[in-house]
Every structure is written in C-alpha cells, then in structure tokens.
Amino acid sequence: MIKSILVAIGLFGLLGSSFAEALCPSTVMLNIKTNMGHGTVKAELRRGNRPGSSLVSAEAGNPPMAYKFDAICPGRYFFAIYTGDSPDIKVTQYFDVVVRETPDGYSYSNPRIDVFIQRAKGNQKSNLITSVSRREL
C-alpha cells in the first residue's frame, strides 16, 4: 500500500504541470488597462470568498497587460490587483470556473475578465472592482 502511494507521488512529481493541467484544464485570462500611468501592476488570482481566500497564482506586468493563469480547477475566484506595497487593493467581482458534463465528455469554462482602472471622480465607482484592505482578502 505505502509503495503504491509513493509510486503515485513520484509519478505526480514527474508529470508536474501537465498532470495538473489534465485534472484542471481551465485557463483564466485577466486583461488590465488603465489611464493612471501605473508602473508594475500585480494581479493575484484568489480562490474562495473574502475574507479567507487562498492565493492560487500571481503575475506582474505593466498595463495594458494580459495575465494568463493555466491549470485552474473548478471553483469560485476573484482577482486582487495592486501596485507595490499599496494598502489600496482592488478586487474584481467573484466569478466561477465550472465543468459541465456533455454528451461528448466534459466542457470546461475559461473565464476572461476585462478591467479598466481609472481615477474615480467624486463618488463614481466601477461595477467590476472595489477597494479592500489586505486583511480582507
């Protein structure tokens, strides 16, 4: 029994990301555009509800930027978006990665989230993002 578990763990290690992609074949895309002239923008793909979510993966780049997250399993997610060590963290609405059984097998969702970040005027807020503190993640 222990030997078969060790063999399975060894195979998982050898197969690495291709094994994970076979189990969780969804890809999530995040496109960020801004007119604020930020430098590097960090995007965290987070799983679960706030507070208490878990970090799945993080990417950084200079907008306009397309962030691609592969091997994503079904579940509820959101993005946390910030620059540097800023306490002002923007979060997207929740979205779901789903798997559906079809007559031909299975169908996996591949969500694409588009975000345009701009300075709000007065009480103007985006319907896609809101600000939270890091401890609220």
N, CA, C and O of each residue as an XYZ file, in Angstrom:
548
protein
N       0.826     -1.195      0.000
C       0.000      0.000      0.000
C       0.866      1.253      0.000
O       0.673      2.143     -0.828
N       1.824      1.325      0.930
C       2.701      2.501      1.011
C       3.516      2.627     -0.255
O       3.751      3.737     -0.734
N       3.955      1.500     -0.809
C       4.746      1.532     -2.032
C       3.929      2.135     -3.180
O       4.459      2.930     -3.956
N       2.640      1.765     -3.299
C       1.824      2.311     -4.390
C       1.578      3.804     -4.198
O       1.507      4.550     -5.175
N       1.446      4.246     -2.948
C       1.288      5.683     -2.687
C       2.551      6.429     -3.084
O       2.469      7.487     -3.708
N       3.707      5.902     -2.736
C       4.971      6.544     -3.106
C       5.152      6.581     -4.613
O       5.654      7.567     -5.153
N       4.749      5.515     -5.302
C       4.841      5.493     -6.764
C       3.922      6.573     -7.348
O       4.307      7.286     -8.275
N       2.715      6.688     -6.806
C       1.784      7.714     -7.295
C       2.339      9.107     -7.056
O       2.238      9.965     -7.933
N       2.927      9.354     -5.882
C       3.526     10.657     -5.591
C       4.690     10.910     -6.537
O       4.847     12.027     -7.031
N       5.500      9.909     -6.795
C       6.622     10.047     -7.718
C       6.154     10.356     -9.122
O       6.739     11.204     -9.797
N       5.101      9.678     -9.577
C       4.570      9.954    -10.910
C       4.015     11.364    -10.994
O       4.195     12.048    -12.001
N       3.335     11.805     -9.932
C       2.811     13.163     -9.924
C       3.951     14.163    -10.059
O       3.835     15.139    -10.800
N       5.050     13.928     -9.349
C       6.205     14.812     -9.432
C       6.822     14.814    -10.818
O       7.241     15.862    -11.308
N       6.883     13.647    -11.458
C       7.455     13.559    -12.800
C       6.558     14.220    -13.841
O       7.042     14.869    -14.768
N       5.254     14.051    -13.681
C       4.331     14.613    -14.655
C       4.156     16.112    -14.475
O       3.873     16.831    -15.434
N       4.326     16.581    -13.246
C       4.301     18.012    -12.940
C       3.081     18.724    -13.450
O       1.953     18.272    -13.257
N       3.314     19.861    -14.114
C       2.213     20.737    -14.502
C       1.299     20.101    -15.548
O       0.107     20.409    -15.582
N       1.831     19.216    -16.408
C       0.956     18.609    -17.408
C      -0.100     17.734    -16.741
O      -1.223     17.637    -17.235
N       0.248     17.099    -15.626
C      -0.716     16.302    -14.866
C      -1.769     17.223    -14.257
O      -2.961     16.919    -14.303
N      -1.337     18.342    -13.691
C      -2.278     19.302    -13.105
C      -3.200     19.866    -14.179
O      -4.392     20.049    -13.931
N      -2.670     20.145    -15.365
C      -3.485     20.675    -16.455
C      -4.511     19.657    -16.918
O      -5.608     20.034    -17.330
N      -4.175     18.364    -16.858
C      -5.129     17.328    -17.238
C      -6.280     17.273    -16.237
O      -7.429     17.054    -16.621
N      -5.971     17.471    -14.950
C      -7.003     17.450    -13.921
C      -7.809     18.743    -13.897
O      -9.008     18.727    -13.617
N      -7.164     19.844    -14.185
C      -7.794     21.175    -14.125
C      -7.418     21.941    -15.394
O      -6.489     22.749    -15.376
N      -8.133     21.695    -16.491
C      -7.699     22.247    -17.779
C      -8.141     23.678    -18.081
O      -7.875     24.174    -19.176
N      -8.803     24.348    -17.152
C      -9.286     25.702    -17.453
C      -8.160     26.730    -17.429
O      -7.173     26.590    -16.707
N      -8.341     27.757    -18.236
C      -7.445     28.908    -18.276
C      -8.280     30.140    -17.952
O      -9.390     30.299    -18.460
N      -7.741     31.006    -17.108
C      -8.410     32.257    -16.767
C      -7.537     33.395    -17.282
O      -6.329     33.423    -17.043
N      -8.160     34.329    -17.988
C      -7.455     35.495    -18.523
C      -7.924     36.750    -17.805
O      -9.114     36.923    -17.543
N      -6.975     37.621    -17.493
C      -7.285     38.931    -16.920
C      -6.615     39.974    -17.795
O      -5.396     39.962    -17.965
N      -7.406     40.872    -18.347
C      -6.880     41.977    -19.153
C      -7.055     43.262    -18.365
O      -8.165     43.624    -17.976
N      -5.935     43.951    -18.132
C      -5.980     45.203    -17.376
C      -5.534     46.354    -18.269
O      -4.495     46.291    -18.926
N      -6.339     47.398    -18.274
C      -5.981     48.655    -18.929
C      -6.182     49.747    -17.895
O      -7.038     49.635    -17.018
N      -5.384     50.809    -18.005
C      -5.509     51.917    -17.066
C      -5.111     53.212    -17.748
O      -4.351     53.205    -18.716
N      -5.624     54.319    -17.244
C      -5.200     55.628    -17.722
C      -4.471     56.378    -16.606
O      -4.287     57.593    -16.678
N      -4.065     55.644    -15.582
C      -3.448     56.272    -14.409
C      -1.927     56.277    -14.469
O      -1.290     56.860    -13.591
N      -1.329     55.655    -15.460
C       0.117     55.683    -15.583
C       0.855     54.891    -14.511
O       1.977     55.246    -14.151
N       0.255     53.837    -14.001
C       0.939     52.999    -13.015
C       2.169     52.337    -13.622
O       2.272     52.188    -14.839
N       3.086     51.947    -12.771
C       4.201     51.116    -13.195
C       3.727     49.672    -13.204
O       2.734     49.336    -13.849
N       4.434     48.841    -12.497
C       4.096     47.432    -12.439
C       2.816     47.213    -11.631
O       2.662     47.726    -10.523
N       1.920     46.450    -12.208
C       0.672     46.093    -11.546
C       0.715     44.598    -11.260
O       1.010     43.796    -12.146
N       0.422     44.235    -10.031
C       0.407     42.826     -9.631
C      -1.037     42.346     -9.589
O      -1.931     43.050     -9.119
N      -1.241     41.150    -10.083
C      -2.569     40.541    -10.075
C      -2.479     39.177     -9.417
O      -1.686     38.328     -9.822
N      -3.300     38.979     -8.401
C      -3.375     37.692     -7.711
C      -4.701     37.035     -8.064
O      -5.763     37.641     -7.917
N      -4.636     35.798     -8.528
C      -5.847     35.000     -8.687
C      -6.077     34.326     -7.347
O      -5.221     33.586     -6.864
N      -7.237     34.581     -6.744
C      -7.541     34.072     -5.408
C      -8.787     33.209     -5.470
O      -9.742     33.521     -6.182
N      -8.764     32.115     -4.710
C      -9.880     31.168     -4.683
C     -10.647     31.309     -3.372
O     -10.054     31.435     -2.300
N     -11.975     31.286     -3.477
C     -12.811     31.334     -2.291
C     -13.407     32.700     -2.071
O     -13.291     33.595     -2.908
N     -14.048     32.843     -0.932
C     -14.701     34.101     -0.575
C     -13.805     34.948      0.306
O     -12.896     34.443      0.964
N     -14.076     36.247      0.309
C     -13.363     37.166      1.183
C     -14.153     37.314      2.477
O     -15.383     37.302      2.425
N     -13.530     37.449      3.603
C     -12.118     37.132      3.854
C     -11.913     35.622      3.930
O     -12.873     34.858      4.040
N     -10.677     35.212      3.873
C     -10.351     33.797      3.978
C     -10.013     33.130      2.663
O      -9.910     31.904      2.608
N      -9.837     33.904      1.595
C      -9.494     33.320      0.299
C      -8.056     32.816      0.316
O      -7.269     33.174      1.192
N      -7.727     31.981     -0.664
C      -6.358     31.480     -0.768
C      -5.750     31.908     -2.104
O      -6.433     31.969     -3.126
N      -4.467     32.199     -2.069
C      -3.734     32.607     -3.267
C      -3.516     31.390     -4.156
O      -3.001     30.368     -3.702
N      -3.908     31.501     -5.418
C      -3.700     30.429     -6.388
C      -2.441     30.700     -7.193
O      -1.594     29.822     -7.354
N      -2.325     31.932     -7.700
C      -1.193     32.301     -8.538
C      -1.120     33.821     -8.612
O      -2.122     34.505     -8.404
N       0.067     34.348     -8.911
C       0.237     35.796     -9.031
C       1.129     36.102    -10.231
O       2.055     35.354    -10.546
N       0.831     37.207    -10.886
C       1.604     37.687    -12.034
C       1.794     39.190    -11.883
O       1.035     39.854    -11.178
N       2.813     39.719    -12.550
C       3.065     41.158    -12.526
C       3.419     41.624    -13.930
O       4.018     40.883    -14.710
N       3.041     42.866    -14.245
C       3.360     43.429    -15.544
C       2.944     44.886    -15.614
O       2.370     45.425    -14.668
N       3.234     45.510    -16.727
C       2.882     46.912    -16.946
C       1.690     47.000    -17.890
O       1.794     46.583    -19.044
N       0.550     47.538    -17.426
C      -0.625     47.656    -18.294
C      -0.349     48.558    -19.482
O       0.478     49.463    -19.372
N      -1.013     48.348    -20.619
C      -2.010     47.301    -20.776
C      -1.352     45.928    -20.761
O      -0.287     45.731    -21.346
N      -1.984     45.001    -20.099
C      -1.367     43.700    -19.874
C      -2.430     42.622    -19.863
O      -3.526     42.822    -19.339
N      -2.104     41.484    -20.439
C      -2.959     40.306    -20.364
C      -2.253     39.295    -19.461
O      -1.130     38.877    -19.740
N      -2.909     38.921    -18.407
C      -2.379     37.945    -17.457
C      -3.079     36.624    -17.738
O      -4.305     36.579    -17.848
N      -2.304     35.544    -17.855
C      -2.863     34.231    -18.170
C      -2.547     33.270    -17.030
O      -1.398     33.135    -16.610
N      -3.594     32.604    -16.538
C      -3.454     31.648    -15.448
C      -3.950     30.296    -15.950
O      -5.128     30.142    -16.269
N      -3.044     29.313    -16.019
C      -3.368     27.982    -16.539
C      -3.590     26.986    -15.412
O      -3.254     27.249    -14.258
N      -4.163     25.839    -15.764
C      -4.385     24.702    -14.859
C      -5.236     25.117    -13.659
O      -4.885     24.849    -12.510
N      -6.354     25.774    -13.945
C      -7.245     26.255    -12.896
C      -8.390     25.262    -12.713
O      -9.071     24.890    -13.668
N      -8.583     24.848    -11.477
C      -9.626     23.877    -11.133
C     -10.971     24.577    -10.958
O     -11.018     25.784    -10.721
N     -12.067     23.819    -11.074
C     -13.380     24.412    -10.827
C     -13.456     25.030     -9.429
O     -12.883     24.507     -8.473
N     -14.169     26.146     -9.328
C     -14.332     26.814     -8.044
C     -14.701     28.267     -8.228
O     -14.863     28.741     -9.353
N     -14.833     28.973     -7.115
C     -15.161     30.406     -7.100
C     -13.862     31.191     -6.924
O     -13.042     30.860     -6.069
N     -13.681     32.237     -7.740
C     -12.445     33.011     -7.754
C     -12.733     34.507     -7.807
O     -13.856     34.938     -8.069
N     -11.689     35.278     -7.551
C     -11.686     36.721     -7.816
C     -10.238     37.135     -7.985
O      -9.328     36.384     -7.633
N     -10.018     38.330     -8.522
C      -8.678     38.878     -8.662
C      -8.464     39.991     -7.658
O      -9.357     40.805     -7.421
N      -7.270     40.028     -7.063
C      -6.806     41.147     -6.245
C      -5.739     41.846     -7.080
O      -4.804     41.202     -7.555
N      -5.871     43.149     -7.261
C      -4.999     43.914     -8.150
C      -4.413     45.075     -7.355
O      -5.146     45.815     -6.699
N      -3.077     45.235     -7.416
C      -2.436     46.302     -6.644
C      -1.081     46.648     -7.242
O      -0.555     45.926     -8.089
N      -0.521     47.777     -6.781
C       0.817     48.197     -7.183
C       1.692     48.240     -5.945
O       1.264     48.719     -4.895
N       2.907     47.747     -6.059
C       3.862     47.784     -4.950
C       3.283     47.271     -3.652
O       2.592     46.253     -3.634
N       3.560     47.968     -2.570
C       3.049     47.596     -1.256
C       1.833     48.428     -0.883
O       1.555     48.634      0.298
N       1.124     48.896     -1.866
C      -0.029     49.760     -1.634
C      -1.072     49.071     -0.765
O      -1.413     47.912     -1.001
N      -1.582     49.784      0.246
C      -2.663     49.207      1.053
C      -3.991     49.212      0.297
O      -4.943     48.546      0.704
N      -4.054     49.963     -0.804
C      -5.268     50.058     -1.612
C      -5.277     48.917     -2.625
O      -4.590     48.977     -3.645
N      -6.050     47.891     -2.339
C      -6.114     46.721     -3.205
C      -7.475     46.708     -3.884
O      -8.506     46.830     -3.223
N      -7.478     46.562     -5.193
C      -8.719     46.469     -5.954
C      -9.061     44.995     -6.116
O      -8.185     44.167     -6.368
N     -10.337     44.678     -5.971
C     -10.767     43.298     -6.183
C     -11.903     43.282     -7.198
O     -12.747     44.178     -7.218
N     -11.912     42.254     -8.037
C     -12.980     42.080     -9.011
C     -14.159     41.386     -8.352
O     -14.062     40.893     -7.228
N     -15.259     41.356     -9.061
C     -16.396     40.565     -8.618
C     -15.988     39.091     -8.653
O     -15.028     38.718     -9.326
N     -16.722     38.275     -7.930
C     -16.481     36.833     -7.975
C     -16.869     36.293     -9.345
O     -17.774     36.808    -10.001
N     -16.165     35.243     -9.762
C     -16.541     34.514    -10.970
C     -16.266     33.039    -10.714
O     -15.450     32.683     -9.864
N     -16.961     32.186    -11.463
C     -16.830     30.746    -11.267
C     -16.152     30.089    -12.457
O     -16.409     30.441    -13.608
N     -15.291     29.138    -12.167
C     -14.735     28.233    -13.161
C     -15.520     26.945    -12.986
O     -15.529     26.356    -11.905
N     -16.180     26.508    -14.053
C     -17.075     25.362    -13.937
C     -16.740     24.271    -14.952
O     -16.133     24.522    -15.993
N     -17.152     23.066    -14.614
C     -17.059     21.928    -15.518
C     -18.478     21.396    -15.696
O     -19.232     21.254    -14.733
N     -18.818     21.109    -16.932
C     -20.146     20.567    -17.238
C     -19.989     19.271    -18.020
O     -19.130     19.144    -18.893
N     -20.842     18.319    -17.680
C     -20.842     17.068    -18.432
C     -21.675     17.277    -19.691
O     -22.790     17.795    -19.629
N     -21.129     16.872    -20.825
C     -21.818     16.979    -22.109
C     -21.915     15.592    -22.723
O     -21.274     14.665    -22.229
N     -22.690     15.419    -23.775
C     -22.759     14.102    -24.431
C     -21.398     13.626    -24.943
O     -21.158     12.424    -25.055
N     -20.509     14.573    -25.253
C     -19.188     14.229    -25.785
C     -18.112     14.125    -24.712
O     -16.952     13.873    -25.038
N     -18.455     14.308    -23.465
C     -17.451     14.285    -22.389
C     -17.691     15.409    -21.415
O     -18.738     15.470    -20.771
N     -16.716     16.310    -21.304
C     -16.819     17.414    -20.367
C     -16.472     18.718    -21.048
O     -15.662     18.756    -21.974
N     -17.088     19.780    -20.584
C     -16.828     21.122    -21.078
C     -16.345     21.972    -19.900
O     -16.967     21.974    -18.837
N     -15.248     22.686    -20.088
C     -14.650     23.489    -19.023
C     -14.742     24.964    -19.384
O     -14.480     25.350    -20.523
N     -15.114     25.782    -18.411
C     -15.168     27.217    -18.681
C     -13.760     27.803    -18.647
O     -12.886     27.318    -17.929
N     -13.561     28.847    -19.431
C     -12.290     29.571    -19.498
C     -12.604     31.059    -19.387
O     -12.621     31.765    -20.395
N     -12.854     31.541    -18.166
C     -13.281     32.943    -17.990
C     -12.240     33.954    -18.456
O     -11.034     33.728    -18.361
N     -12.744     35.068    -18.959
C     -11.906     36.214    -19.333
C     -12.488     37.423    -18.628
O     -13.664     37.745    -18.794
N     -11.655     38.091    -17.838
C     -12.079     39.252    -17.067
C     -11.349     40.473    -17.626
O     -10.121     40.480    -17.714
N     -12.107     41.504    -18.002
C     -11.540     42.754    -18.517
C     -11.757     43.840    -17.480
O     -12.879     44.054    -17.021
N     -10.677     44.530    -17.109
C     -10.739     45.578    -16.098
C     -10.074     46.836    -16.646
O      -8.975     46.783    -17.197
N     -10.760     47.971    -16.488
C     -10.178     49.260    -16.818
C     -10.120     50.057    -15.519
O     -11.154     50.370    -14.930
N      -8.916     50.380    -15.077
C      -8.737     51.101    -13.823
C      -8.511     52.575    -14.139
O      -7.627     52.925    -14.921
N      -9.318     53.430    -13.522
C      -9.167     54.873    -13.700
C      -9.459     55.563    -12.381
O     -10.078     54.994    -11.481
N      -9.008     56.782    -12.289
C      -9.317     57.566    -11.095
C     -10.803     57.856    -11.067
O     -11.379     58.313    -12.054
N     -11.416     57.588     -9.932
C     -12.845     57.866     -9.783
C     -13.045     59.354     -9.566
O     -12.243     60.011     -8.901
N     -14.103     59.870    -10.123
C     -14.454     61.274     -9.937
C     -15.615     61.330     -8.948
O     -16.678     60.764     -9.203
N     -15.413     62.007     -7.825
C     -16.467     62.091     -6.818
C     -16.770     60.736     -6.213
O     -15.876     60.071     -5.690
N     -18.016     60.328     -6.281
C     -18.436     59.047     -5.719
C     -18.522     57.946     -6.768
O     -19.101     56.890     -6.513
N     -17.957     58.182     -7.928
C     -18.016     57.213     -9.017
C     -17.232     55.957     -8.654
O     -16.104     56.045     -8.169
N     -17.829     54.785     -8.890
C     -17.157     53.511     -8.648
C     -17.384     52.595     -9.836
O     -18.403     52.687    -10.520
N     -16.432     51.716    -10.075
C     -16.572     50.732    -11.135
C     -17.466     49.598    -10.650
O     -17.428     49.241     -9.472
N     -18.264     49.035    -11.539
C     -19.068     47.891    -11.142
C     -18.247     46.607    -11.124
O     -18.720     45.582    -10.634
N     -17.028     46.646    -11.649
C     -16.186     45.456    -11.666
C     -15.246     45.362    -10.478
O     -14.899     44.261    -10.051
N     -14.831     46.495     -9.940
C     -13.842     46.447     -8.873
C     -14.260     47.303     -7.693
O     -15.028     48.256     -7.824
N     -13.734     46.936     -6.546
C     -13.929     47.704     -5.328
C     -12.625     47.657     -4.559
O     -11.782     46.803     -4.833
N     -12.440     48.548     -3.611
C     -11.202     48.575     -2.817
C     -11.403     47.853     -1.496
O     -12.454     47.966     -0.865
N     -10.376     47.104     -1.082
C     -10.376     46.417      0.216
C      -8.989     46.521      0.808
O      -8.039     46.886      0.115
N      -8.866     46.203      2.088
C      -7.546     46.121      2.701
C      -7.041     44.686      2.558
O      -7.815     43.758      2.327
N      -5.732     44.528      2.700
C      -5.132     43.196      2.526
C      -5.733     42.177      3.478
O      -5.896     41.015      3.106
N      -6.065     42.581      4.694
C      -6.604     41.598      5.657
C      -7.994     41.129      5.285
O      -8.483     40.145      5.841
N      -8.649     41.823      4.343
C      -9.970     41.408      3.897
C      -9.930     40.366      2.777
O     -10.971     39.899      2.316
N      -8.725     40.008      2.347
C      -8.600     39.011      1.293
C      -8.816     37.633      1.870
O      -8.753     36.642      1.142
